[in-house]
Amino acid sequence: MNGNKCDDCATGKITKDDKCDTSTNACGNKCATCEEVIGNPTAKCTKCATTTDYINLDETCAKTCKTGKVNKDTKKCEECTISGCEICETVGTIEQCTNCKNKYIAADKLLCVDLCTTGKPVETPIKKCDLCVTANCDVCDKDDNCTKCNTKFNLVSDTLKCVDICPEGYMTDKTNKNVLNVPLKVVQLVKRQMNALPVWQNTSWRKEYVTEHMP
């Protein structure tokens, strides 16, 4: 106490008129010391009653951060710097998101995204992009079917595996050079079957498919 002004309260709340309110549960929310802030209906917690608790962003005390990230030095929860991220953590010197608000956590945990551009989408218990099970696969669907391989790898269309060397008998898709189509002998068989059809059955869409997707 400095004159009539309260600089610090061992316990309780510093009121707006700079006095100590040491009444029971003056701060509430498991908070030991706090101070009133002009224009803010909630008192600012400055110390938790339990030393292992953290001061949350909503000025309550809890064992962990309900939102934001933990600062072990100050025993406070801080805002996440990743846009759209509600809960995050610091791994080494890098901030990683562990829960996005209405978005997916990117596979590298550095972004919150509307769609998974890498990995596969997972909805529960939290929305996130998980790494694909298939080796060297960059993008896959929810059933782990690969749809795009990593750079320098090609997707085999019938096995959905990623390979760096084209298997014997396969060919590169004309519209997507990173996709290897079904074995050449199967394609040739289909062409022979189509050539054997009467003209009236050999419709234009079949001809177009052969032209675009077969050698």
N, C-alpha and C positions, 0 to 999 in steps of 0.2 A: 504494500500500500504506500503510495507516494502522496502525502497530504490527504486529500479527499478522493484521489484518483487511484483506481486499482490497476496495477501493472500486471499482476499475476495472482491466480487463486490456486492454492495447493489442491483443493477439491472444489467442485461446484462451478458456477457460471459467472462470467464477467458480463454484467448487464450493460445496456446501451448507455446508461449514465455512469459507467465505470465503477460499479460497486460489485462486491462478491455476494452471490446468492449461494449460500451453503446449505440450503434446505435439502431434505432427503429427495433424491432423484431429480435434482434441479436440471440436469442435462438430459436424463433419460437415454434410451437407446444404447444401454450398456457403456455409456460415455462417462468418464470420471471428471474431466474438465472441458469446458466449452466457453464460447463467447457469443453474445448476441451481435448480429450484423444488421445495420440499418438497411431497411428495404428487403430483408430476407426473413421470412417467417420461421425458418429453421435455424437454430443455433449452430454455429460452426464448432464441431468437435475437435479438440486439440490433443486429447489423450484418452485412450480407452481404459475402462476399469480393469479389464484383464490384459496383462502385458503382452500376451501372445496374439491378441486380436489386432485386426487392421481397421483403420478408419476408412469406411467406404465412401464412395462419391456422393451418396445420399446422406452423409454425416451420421450414419449408424456404425456400430462396431460389430464385427463378425470375424470368425476364424479365417475366412478367405474373402477375396474380392468378388462381390456379386456381379459387378461390371468393371471394366478397365483392367489394369495390371497391377501386380504387387510391387511395391518398393520396400524391400526389406530394411533399408537403412532408416527411412522415415516412418515405417510402419503405417504407410498410407497407400490407398489405391489411386492410381493415376489413369487419366484418359488414354485410350489406345490411339496411336497416330495413324493406324490403317483405316482408311475411309470405310464406314459401314460396319466396323468390327466392334462387337460389344464386350467380348472378353479376350484377353491376349496375355502373352507371357514373353519374357526376354530369355532367349537361348543364346548364351555367349554375349554377343553385342547386337544380335538381331532380334527384332520384335516379330513374333509369329502370332497369328490369329487362331483362337481355339473355338470361337463362336461368332458367326456373322449374324446381323439382323436381317432376316428375310432374304438372305443370299447364301450362296455356297462358299465354303472356304476353299480357296484354290489349292491345288495339289502341293504347291511349295509353301502354303500357309502365309504368304506375303500379301495376298489380296482377298477381297470379297467380290465374287463374280455372280452374274445372272445365270451363266451357263458354264459348264465345264469344258474348257478348251483343251485341257489335258486331263488324263485319268478318266474315271467313271463317276457318274452322279450317285450319291448316297443321300437318302432322305431322313433316315432315323439312326440313332437318337438325335443327331444334329446334321444339318445340311452341309455336305462337304464333297470334295472331289478326291476320291481315293486313287492311288496308283493302280494301273492295270496289272492283272496277274500274268498275262502273256508276256514273255521276255521280249524286250525291245519295242513294246507297244506304247504309243504315245496317247492315243485316244481309244476308249472302248465304251460299250453300252453298259447298262446296269447288270446285264447277265455275263459280263466279262468277255463279250465277243469283240475282238479288236476291229476297229474301223480305220485306224491310221497308225502307221509305224513311225518309229523314230527316224531322224535323218540318216541316210545311207542304208536304210533297210526297206524291203519291199513286202507288201501284204499279199499273201497267197489267198486268192479269193475263196477257194473251197475249204481249206483247212483253217483259215484266219490266223495263220502264224506269220511271224516276221522273219524274213531271211535276207542275208546279204548276197547270196549267190542264187541265181535263178535255177530251180530244179529242172532236170531234164524233161523235155516235152511241154513245158509251160511257155507262155508268151506274155509280153507286156501289153497291157490295155492301151488302146489308142488314145482314149480320152484322159487317162490317168497313168502316167509312166511309173508311178510308185505302186501300182497294183498288178499282180501277176494272175492272169486268168487260168481257167481250167486247162487240163492237159490238152495238147494239140490234137491228139488222136480222138478225143471226145468231140472237139470242135469239128474235125473233119467228118466224123460220123454224122453229126447233126446236119452238116452241109449236104452230105450224100442223101440223107433222108428227105431233106427239103427239095432237093433237085428231082427226086423221084415222085414228088407230089404232082397231081394235075395242076395246070396253070391256074384254074379258078380257085384252088385252095392256097396257092402260093401268094398270099396277100402282100400288099405293099409294106405293111409294118414288119413282116418277117424278113423281107428283102432288106429293109432299112436296118434291122437288128444285125443281120449278117454283115452288112457293109460296115457298120460302126464297130462291132465287137469281135469280128472274126477275121483271120488273115485271108 
